């Protein structure tokens, strides 16, 4: 029966699918797979599990993997194909004996789907208990995997016992299972290994596979069309498939009841299908094991952004929710400590989540809401979402994934009680509390991050006083308008404190973030990219966004470039100002940066890092703030920022002020004028001051610059 040629065949098929598809498979906790005789119990949502998992498991275990599949698939040529895939029909009269025999001898491991069918609506919880819903009704999960594991372990122990006490009965059993000899019976215990497969994103639409099938196959069943739309889209459009292995469940301890032990040691003839005296105890054991592996399978669901949005919509107590409000609530959920909740998260949730509140550059919100709008789950009225249908019930089982995917997504996380309690708490909090919690959390994180970096990169004689690099919040009189104020390259928040104080005295709230790598030592800055600086500014933007009604973003030098970069991506920004924004650099040392960067790479590759030139001596205008050494990698990152910024300038639509010193020795005024000309803002102003220094926010005449910026912000009211 076991056709090893199947793995060569299916391996080629899987390879072909991988080449055609954009699916990305990630395997987690494969170390949980024990060596021995395993039954893998796996949640069943698509046909992909039947076709792909045996091959992936075979790669991991180096053992043939076989699976049970519905009898309807074993007809004609497709039935032959299923057998080559390593599948056995559930209607096969010898299936149980075959499974037990192959596990006894370590000939094969098995995949069993405990739901007994595909659960297209992902509804598996009813009144706190596991219940499988399908087109014809509902039923509890099957205990088949547990029963087969128990039977395997029962016969393993019985054979090894009878070898000594009743060799004749042992021989009869060996012949029954078609096992060559007692030495072929493995002494390794039987394990049940829970496995969860989570797909993200779940989007069903017409695709090349469904179109081909519809065009070439007459009277194609709606059910098949739905499967091709869903699973074809997942393969062709790209889907992340997270396969996660749980801790193995040993079944031998469930056989320690005296009645079961008595049957194991009985010298009587017991046929394979005989009803055992300990049948009741075996059935109880199977139910307990089933509850264990069902809980394990669904506790390993990989949480993703769709789960967060769907659950938040479902549990939000009102029918209307502002778009910025749901984003804030999902942000709070996305930044929760998932390990404390006992759940696993998609890799996209392991990164910084401020993009949800800045520009949604990864389309997490846009994709989900587009799906919800398309399926009629919500309607959008200006800046508000209105729930149209109740999220949860799915009545059309076979079309659930196409017609009601938001409910399917929400159903998937129903077993995760701690996770849902967290979502419910966030959903029911007043909006004001949500905003303050986000702002206070980010302020605290920024301070903690600075404290850690200050300690790790402190250099005696170089690192400035702690206050110089510390991010700060200046509280104003009114929360109508808040300002995010970014310092320059090799500087620190202290550089903009004078301007921040001036704006605070005018009544504005001001937050000055510390750009990553600054305020500590040049060695810290050498490790950072301009993307790190942008993230620092974005967090500052989110802080002010949650404290004030309107946000203005501004900065000095590199901070000005970062402010413009942010303004090109953020909607509804009240205004942006850029002081001494770099587009071209006057400083001669910057011209050597690309060459020195290349030289350092060559030294790393061919000389083990010897003769590298990592820093250039710096003679700052404000030595009490700025670094005395300039990392070559930092200059290169500054140039990358400017290269990235230039094509974005026409996207800046907010009112803008560009301020420049006419005799700036670092930033070429022609460059800042070019920035001004390329800005897409209808309301923009260019102010030129006759200073002979770069740092015009400090020193003589700085108040004139403060006044120009203050007037600009005042006009934005």
C-alpha positions in Angstrom: 0.0 0.0 0.0 2.8 2.4 0.9 4.0 3.9 -2.4 7.3 5.7 -1.8 7.3 6.9 -5.3 4.5 9.3 -4.1 7.1 11.6 -2.5 9.0 12.0 -5.7 5.8 12.7 -7.5 4.3 15.1 -4.9 7.7 16.7 -4.4 7.7 17.7 -8.1 4.1 18.9 -7.8 4.8 21.0 -4.7 7.9 22.4 -6.4 5.8 23.4 -9.4 3.2 25.0 -7.2 6.0 26.9 -5.3 7.4 28.2 -8.6 4.0 29.4 -9.8 2.8 30.8 -6.6 3.9 33.6 -4.3 3.0 31.7 -1.1 5.6 32.1 1.7 5.7 29.1 4.0 7.3 29.6 7.5 7.7 26.6 9.8 7.8 27.3 13.6 8.9 25.0 16.5 9.8 22.0 14.3 11.9 20.9 17.3 8.7 19.8 18.9 8.4 16.9 16.4 9.6 13.8 18.4 11.6 11.0 16.9 9.3 8.0 16.7 5.7 7.3 15.8 3.7 10.4 15.3 0.1 11.3 14.3 0.0 14.9 13.2 -3.4 16.5 14.0 -3.9 19.6 11.9 -6.7 22.2 11.5 -8.4 21.9 8.1 -9.3 25.1 6.2 -8.1 24.5 2.6 -7.2 21.6 0.2 -3.7 22.9 0.4 -3.1 21.1 3.7 -3.9 17.7 2.0 -1.5 18.4 -0.9 1.4 20.4 0.6 1.8 19.3 4.2 2.8 15.6 3.6 5.7 16.8 1.6 6.8 19.5 4.0 6.5 17.0 6.9 8.5 14.4 5.0 11.3 17.0 4.5 11.3 17.6 8.3 11.0 14.0 9.5 12.7 12.0 6.6 9.8 9.6 7.1 6.9 8.9 4.7 3.8 10.9 5.7 0.3 9.6 4.9 -3.0 11.1 5.5 -6.7 10.3 5.7 -9.0 12.0 3.1 -12.7 11.9 2.3 -13.9 9.0 0.3 -15.4 11.3 -2.4 -11.9 12.1 -3.7 -11.0 8.5 -4.5 -12.8 8.2 -7.8 -11.2 7.6 -11.2 -7.9 9.2 -12.2 -8.1 11.7 -9.3 -8.3 8.8 -6.9 -5.0 7.4 -8.3 -3.5 10.9 -7.8 -4.7 11.0 -4.2 -3.1 7.7 -3.5 0.2 9.0 -5.0 -0.1 11.9 -2.6 0.0 9.5 0.2 -3.7 9.7 1.1 -5.9 6.8 2.3 -9.7 6.9 1.9 -11.7 7.2 5.1 -13.9 4.5 3.6 -11.1 2.0 3.3 -12.1 -1.0 5.5 -8.5 -1.7 6.4 -7.5 1.9 7.2 -7.3 1.6 11.0 -5.3 -1.6 10.8 -3.0 0.0 8.2 -2.4 3.1 10.4 -1.7 1.1 13.5 0.6 -1.3 11.7 2.7 1.6 10.0 3.0 3.3 13.4 4.0 0.1 15.2 6.9 -0.4 12.7 7.8 3.3 12.2 7.0 2.7 8.5 5.1 6.0 8.2 3.7 8.9 10.2 0.1 10.1 9.7 -1.8 13.3 9.2 -5.4 13.3 10.5 -7.8 16.3 10.5 -9.7 16.1 13.7 -12.5 18.3 12.4 -13.3 15.5 10.0 -13.9 18.0 7.1 -12.8 21.4 5.9 -14.0 24.1 8.2 -14.5 26.9 5.7 -16.2 29.3 8.1 -13.6 28.6 10.9 -16.4 28.3 13.4 -15.3 25.7 15.9 -16.5 27.2 19.2 -20.1 27.0 20.5 -21.0 27.9 24.1 -17.4 27.4 25.1 -17.1 24.0 23.6 -15.4 22.7 20.4 -18.1 22.2 17.7 -17.6 21.8 14.0 -20.1 23.6 11.8 -20.7 22.6 8.2 -23.4 22.8 5.5 -25.4 20.0 7.0 -25.3 21.0 10.6 -22.7 20.6 13.3 -20.9 17.8 15.3 -18.1 17.6 17.9 -14.5 17.1 16.8 -13.7 13.5 16.0 -11.7 11.4 18.4 -10.3 9.2 15.6 -6.7 10.4 16.0 -6.8 9.9 19.7 -8.4 6.4 19.3 -5.8 5.3 16.7 -2.9 6.6 18.9 -4.3 4.7 21.9 -4.9 1.5 19.8 -1.3 1.8 18.5 0.1 2.1 22.0 -2.2 -0.6 23.3 -0.9 -3.1 20.7 2.7 -2.0 21.1 2.6 -2.7 24.8 0.6 -5.9 24.3 3.0 -7.3 21.7 6.0 -6.5 23.8 4.3 -8.1 26.8 3.0 -11.2 25.0 6.5 -11.8 23.5 7.4 -13.1 27.0 4.0 -14.3 28.4 2.2 -15.7 25.3 4.5 -16.0 22.2 1.8 -17.8 20.2 -0.7 -14.9 20.6 2.1 -12.4 19.8 2.8 -14.3 16.6 -0.9 -14.3 15.7 -1.0 -10.5 16.1 2.1 -10.0 14.1 0.5 -12.0 11.2 -2.7 -10.0 11.6 -0.7 -6.8 11.1 1.6 -8.3 8.5 4.6 -7.5 10.5 7.7 -9.7 9.8 8.8 -10.3 13.4 8.7 -8.9 16.9 12.0 -7.1 16.3 10.2 -4.9 13.7 7.9 -3.5 16.4 9.3 -0.1 17.6 9.7 0.4 21.3 9.3 4.2 20.9 6.1 5.6 22.3 3.2 6.9 20.2 2.8 10.7 20.0 0.1 13.0 18.8 1.6 16.3 17.5 -0.8 19.2 17.3 -0.2 21.5 14.3 -1.7 24.8 13.4 -1.8 26.2 9.9 -2.7 29.9 9.6 -3.1 31.8 6.3 -2.6 35.6 5.9 -4.1 37.4 4.1 -7.4 35.7 3.3 -8.7 37.1 0.1 -10.9 35.2 -2.4 -11.4 36.4 -5.9 -11.5 35.2 -9.5 -8.1 34.1 -10.7 -6.5 32.2 -13.5 -7.3 28.8 -12.0 -11.0 29.5 -11.4 -11.3 31.1 -14.8 -9.6 28.1 -16.6 -11.8 25.6 -14.7 -15.0 27.5 -15.5 -14.1 27.8 -19.2 -13.1 24.2 -19.7 -15.3 22.2 -17.3 -19.0 22.2 -17.8 -21.4 22.4 -14.9 -18.7 23.1 -12.4 -20.1 22.9 -8.9 -20.3 26.2 -6.9 -18.4 24.6 -4.1 -15.5 23.8 -6.4 -15.6 27.3 -7.9 -15.4 28.8 -4.4 -12.4 26.6 -3.5 -10.6 27.6 -6.7 -11.3 31.3 -6.0 -10.1 31.1 -2.4 -7.2 28.8 -2.7 -6.2 29.9 -6.2 -6.0 33.5 -5.0 -4.0 32.5 -2.0 -1.4 30.8 -4.2 -1.3 33.3 -7.1 -1.7 36.6 -5.2 0.6 35.5 -2.4 -0.2 34.3 1.1 1.9 33.8 4.2 1.4 30.2 5.5 2.6 29.8 9.1 2.9 26.1 10.1 3.4 25.8 13.9 4.1 22.6 15.8 2.9 22.2 19.4 4.3 20.1 22.2 3.8 16.4 21.5 1.1 14.5 23.5 2.2 11.1 24.8 -0.7 8.7 25.0 0.9 5.9 27.1 0.0 7.5 30.4 -3.7 7.2 29.4 -3.3 3.4 29.3 -2.3 3.1 33.0 -5.9 2.5 34.2 -6.1 -0.9 35.8 -8.9 -2.1 33.4 -6.8 -1.1 30.4 -3.7 -2.7 31.8 -5.6 -5.9 32.4 -6.5 -6.0 28.7 -3.0 -5.3 27.6 -1.7 -8.2 29.7 -4.6 -10.6 28.9 -3.5 -14.0 27.5 -6.8 -14.3 25.7 -7.2 -14.0 22.0 -8.3 -10.4 21.1 -9.3 -9.7 17.5 -8.5 -6.2 16.1 -12.2 -5.2 16.0 -13.2 -6.9 19.2 -14.9 -4.8 21.9 -12.5 -4.6 24.8 -13.7 -4.9 28.4 -11.9 -1.6 29.0 -13.7 0.1 26.1 -15.4 2.7 28.4 -12.0 3.8 29.9 -10.5 3.9 26.4 -13.3 6.1 25.2 -12.9 8.5 28.1 -9.2 8.6 27.4 -9.8 9.4 23.7 -12.1 12.3 24.7 -9.6 13.8 27.0 -6.8 13.5 24.4 -9.1 15.1 21.8 -9.8 18.0 24.1 -6.1 18.5 24.6 -5.1 18.5 21.0 -8.0 20.7 19.9 -7.0 23.2 22.5 -3.4 23.0 21.4 -4.1 23.3 17.7 -6.3 26.4 18.0 -4.1 28.1 20.7 -1.4 28.2 18.1 -3.3 30.4 15.6 -0.8 33.0 14.3 -2.4 36.4 15.1 -2.2 38.9 12.3 -3.5 42.4 11.5 -6.7 41.1 9.9 -7.5 39.3 13.2 -7.0 42.6 15.1 -9.2 44.7 12.8 -12.0 42.0 12.5 -12.1 41.4 16.2 -12.1 45.1 17.1 -15.0 45.7 14.7 -16.9 42.8 16.1 -16.4 43.7 19.8 -16.7 47.5 19.4 -19.9 48.3 21.3 -21.3 50.9 18.9 -22.3 50.7 15.2 -20.2 53.8 14.3 -16.5 54.2 14.8 -14.2 56.9 13.5 -11.4 55.7 11.2 -8.7 57.3 13.3 -10.2 55.7 16.4 -10.2 52.1 15.1 -6.6 52.6 14.0 -5.6 53.7 17.4 -7.4 50.8 19.1 -5.8 48.3 16.7 -2.4 50.0 17.3 -2.8 49.4 21.1 -3.7 45.8 20.4 -0.8 45.3 18.0 1.7 46.6 20.6 0.4 44.3 23.3 2.7 41.7 24.9 1.5 38.6 23.0 3.7 36.3 25.0 1.8 37.2 28.2 -1.5 36.5 26.4 -0.1 33.0 25.4 -0.6 33.6 21.7 1.7 33.8 18.7 1.9 36.6 16.2 2.6 37.1 12.5 6.1 38.4 11.8 4.6 41.8 10.7 3.4 42.3 14.3 7.0 41.9 15.6 8.1 45.2 14.0 7.3 48.8 15.0 3.5 49.5 14.6 3.5 53.3 14.3 2.9 52.9 10.6 -0.7 52.2 11.5 -1.1 55.7 12.8 1.2 57.5 10.4 0.8 56.5 6.7 -0.4 52.9 6.7 2.5 52.3 4.3 2.1 48.5 4.5 -1.6 48.8 3.7 -2.8 46.9 6.7 -5.8 49.1 7.3 -6.5 49.9 3.7 -6.5 46.2 2.6 -8.8 45.1 5.5 -11.3 48.0 5.1 -11.3 47.6 1.3 -12.3 43.9 1.9 -15.0 44.9 4.5 -16.4 47.6 2.2 -16.4 45.2 -0.8 -18.3 42.5 1.1 -20.8 44.9 2.6 -19.7 44.4 6.2 -19.2 48.2 6.7 -20.0 51.4 5.0 -17.8 54.5 5.1 -19.3 58.0 5.7 -16.6 60.6 5.5 -14.2 59.8 8.4 -16.5 57.2 10.0 -17.2 53.5 9.5 -20.7 52.2 10.0 -21.2 48.5 10.7 -23.8 47.1 8.3 -23.9 43.4 9.2 -23.2 41.5 12.4 -19.7 40.0 12.4 -19.6 36.4 13.4 -22.5 34.3 12.1 -21.9 32.6 8.7 -24.9 30.9 7.3 -23.7 29.9 3.8 -21.0 27.5 4.7 -19.5 26.8 1.2 -19.4 30.4 0.3 -18.2 31.8 3.6 -14.7 32.5 2.5 -15.9 34.4 -0.6 -19.0 36.2 0.7 -18.2 36.7 4.4 -14.4 36.6 5.0 -14.5 39.2 7.8 -16.6 36.9 9.9 -14.4 33.9 9.0 -11.3 35.9 10.1 -13.0 36.8 13.4 -14.2 33.2 14.0 -10.6 32.0 13.7 -9.5 33.6 17.0 -12.6 32.7 19.0 -10.7 30.0 20.9 -8.1 32.6 22.1 -9.9 33.8 25.3 -7.1 35.9 26.8 -6.6 37.6 23.4 -10.3 38.4 23.0 -10.5 39.7 26.6 -7.7 42.1 25.7 -9.5 43.2 22.5 -12.7 43.7 24.4 -11.0 45.9 27.0 -9.5 48.1 24.3 -12.8 48.2 22.3 -14.8 49.4 25.3 -12.4 52.1 26.5 -13.3 55.8 25.9 -11.4 57.4 23.0 -9.8 59.9 25.3 -8.2 57.1 27.4 -7.0 55.4 24.2 -5.2 58.5 23.0 -3.6 59.2 26.4 -2.4 55.6 26.8 -0.8 55.7 23.3 1.0 59.0 23.9 2.2 58.1 27.4 3.3 54.7 26.3 5.4 56.1 23.5 6.9 58.8 25.6 7.9 56.2 28.2 9.4 53.9 25.5 11.4 56.8 24.1 12.9 57.6 27.5 13.6 54.0 28.2 15.3 53.6 24.8 17.4 56.7 25.4 18.5 55.5 28.9 19.5 52.1 27.5 21.5 53.6 24.6 23.1 56.2 26.8 24.4 53.5 29.1 25.5 51.2 26.3 27.3 53.8 24.2 28.6 56.2 26.8 32.2 57.4 26.1 34.1 59.3 28.8 35.0 62.7 27.5 32.7 62.5 24.4 29.2 61.8 25.5 27.4 64.9 26.6 25.3 65.4 29.8 22.3 63.2 30.0 19.9 66.2 29.6 21.3 67.1 26.1 20.1 64.0 24.4 16.9 63.3 26.3 13.7 63.6 24.3 11.3 66.1 25.9 7.7 67.3 25.9 6.9 71.0 26.4 3.3 71.3 27.6 1.4 74.3 26.2 -1.9 76.0 27.2 -4.1 74.7 24.4 -4.2 71.2 22.8 -5.7 72.6 19.5 -2.2 72.5 17.8 0.9 70.5 18.7 4.3 70.6 17.1 6.9 67.8 16.5 10.3 69.3 16.4 13.3 67.3 15.1 17.0 68.2 15.7 19.8 67.9 13.2 22.5 65.4 12.3 25.1 64.6 15.0 23.1 66.8 17.4 20.4 66.1 20.0 17.0 67.5 21.3 18.9 70.2 23.2 19.6 71.8 19.9 15.9 72.7 19.4 15.1 73.5 23.1 15.2 77.3 22.6 12.6 77.1 19.7 10.5 74.6 21.7 10.4 77.0 24.7 9.4 79.9 22.4 6.6 77.9 20.9 5.5 76.6 24.3 5.2 80.2 25.6 2.9 81.0 22.7 0.6 78.2 24.0 1.6 75.3 21.8 2.5 71.7 22.9 5.9 70.7 21.5 7.6 67.3 21.5 11.2 67.0 20.5 12.2 63.3 19.8 15.7 62.0 19.9 16.7 60.7 16.5 18.1 57.2 17.0 21.9 57.2 17.3 22.0 60.7 18.6 22.7 62.2 22.1 25.0 59.3 23.0 28.2 58.7 21.0 29.4 58.5 17.4 29.6 54.7 17.7 25.8 54.6 18.3 25.2 56.8 15.2 27.4 54.7 13.1 25.0 51.7 13.6 21.9 53.6 12.5 20.2 54.2 9.2 18.0 57.2 8.1 15.0 54.8 8.4 15.8 54.6 12.1 15.7 58.4 12.3 12.4 58.5 10.4 10.9 56.0 12.9 12.0 58.2 15.8 10.2 61.2 14.2 7.1 59.1 13.4 6.8 58.1 17.0 7.0 61.8 17.9 4.3 62.5 15.4 2.0 59.8 16.9 2.6 61.3 20.4 1.5 64.8 19.4 -1.3 63.3 17.2 -2.8 61.7 20.3 -2.3 64.7 22.6 -3.5 67.5 20.2 -6.2 68.1 17.6 -3.9 69.3 14.8 -0.2 68.5 14.2 2.6 70.6 12.7 5.9 68.9 11.9 9.2 70.8 11.7 12.9 70.3 12.0 16.4 71.7 11.6 18.9 70.5 9.0 18.6 66.7 8.8 15.5 67.0 11.0 14.0 69.3 8.4 14.5 66.7 5.7 12.9 64.1 7.9 10.0 66.4 8.6 9.4 66.9 4.9 9.7 63.2 4.3 7.0 62.6 6.9 4.8 65.4 5.5 4.9 63.8 2.0 3.2 60.6 3.5 0.8 61.9 6.2 -2.6 63.2 5.4 -4.3 66.1 7.2 -1.1 67.6 8.5 -1.7 71.2 9.6 1.7 72.4 8.4 5.4 71.7 8.0 8.5 73.9 8.4 12.0 73.1 7.4 15.0 75.1 8.7 18.3 74.7 6.8 17.0 71.6 5.0 19.8 69.7 3.2 19.5 68.9 -0.5 23.1 69.7 -1.4 26.0 69.7 1.1 28.7 72.4 1.1 30.9 70.5 3.6 33.9 69.1 1.7 34.1 66.0 3.9 30.7 64.8 2.7 32.1 64.4 -0.8 34.5 61.8 0.4 31.8 59.7 2.1 30.9 57.4 -0.9 34.5 56.7 -1.6 35.4 56.1 2.0 32.3 53.9 2.4 33.4 51.8 -0.6 37.0 51.6 0.9 35.6 50.4 4.2 33.6 47.7 2.5 36.7 46.5 0.6 38.7 46.4 3.8 36.0 44.4 5.5 36.0 41.9 2.6 39.7 41.5 1.9 41.6 42.8 4.9 39.4 41.7 7.8 38.5 45.3 8.6 42.1 46.6 8.8 42.9 50.1 7.6 39.2 51.1 7.8 38.4 54.8 8.0 35.1 54.9 10.0 35.1 58.5 11.3 36.0 62.0 10.1 37.0 64.6 12.6 34.2 67.1 13.2 34.5 70.7 14.3 30.9 71.6 15.3 29.5 75.1 15.9 27.9 73.8 19.1 30.4 71.5 20.8 28.3 71.2 23.9 25.6 69.4 21.8 27.2 67.9 18.7 29.5 65.0 18.2 33.2 65.6 17.7 33.5 62.7 15.2 31.4 62.1 12.2 30.8 58.5 11.2 31.2 57.8 7.5 28.2 55.5 7.5 26.1 58.3 8.9 27.1 60.7 6.1 26.1 58.0 3.6 22.8 57.6 5.3 22.2 61.4 5.1 22.8 61.3 1.4 20.4 58.3 1.1 17.8 60.4 2.9 18.2 63.3 0.5 18.0 60.9 -2.5 14.8 59.4 -1.1 13.3 62.8 -0.3 13.6 64.6 -3.6 11.0 62.7 -5.5 8.6 62.9 -2.6 8.6 66.7 -2.3 5.7 67.2 -4.8 3.5 65.0 -2.5 3.8 67.5 0.3 0.5 69.3 0.3 0.4 70.9 3.7 1.2 74.6 4.2 5.0 74.9 4.3 7.7 77.2 5.4 11.3 76.8 4.3 13.9 78.8 6.3 17.5 79.1 5.1 20.7 81.0 6.0 22.1 82.8 3.0 25.8 82.1 3.9 25.3 78.6 5.4 28.7 76.8 5.2 27.0 73.3 5.3 23.8 73.5 3.4 23.8 75.1 -0.1 20.9 77.7 -0.3 20.4 76.6 -3.9 19.4 73.2 -2.5 16.9 74.5 0.0 15.4 76.8 -2.7 15.1 73.7 -4.9 13.2 72.0 -2.1 10.9 75.0 -1.9 10.3 75.0 -5.6 9.5 71.3 -5.7 7.0 71.3 -2.8 3.5 70.5 -3.8 2.0 72.9 -1.3 -0.2 75.7 -2.6 0.5 77.7 0.6 4.2 77.9 1.0 6.8 80.5 1.9 10.6 80.8 1.6 12.4 82.9 4.3 16.1 83.8 3.8 18.2 85.1 6.7 21.6 86.7 6.4 23.6 84.5 8.8 27.1 83.1 8.2 26.5 79.9 10.2 24.5 76.7 9.8 23.0 76.4 13.3 20.6 79.4 13.1 18.4 78.0 15.9 21.1 78.8 18.3 23.2 81.9 18.9 22.8 85.6 18.0 19.7 86.4 16.0 18.0 83.0 16.6 14.9 84.9 18.0 14.3 86.2 14.5 14.0 82.7 13.2 11.8 81.7 16.1 9.5 84.6 15.3 9.2 83.6 11.6 8.3 80.0 12.6 5.9 81.2 15.3 4.1 83.5 12.8 3.8 80.6 10.4 2.2 78.3 13.0 -0.1 81.1 14.2 -1.5 81.5 10.7 -2.4 77.8 10.6 -5.1 78.1 13.3 
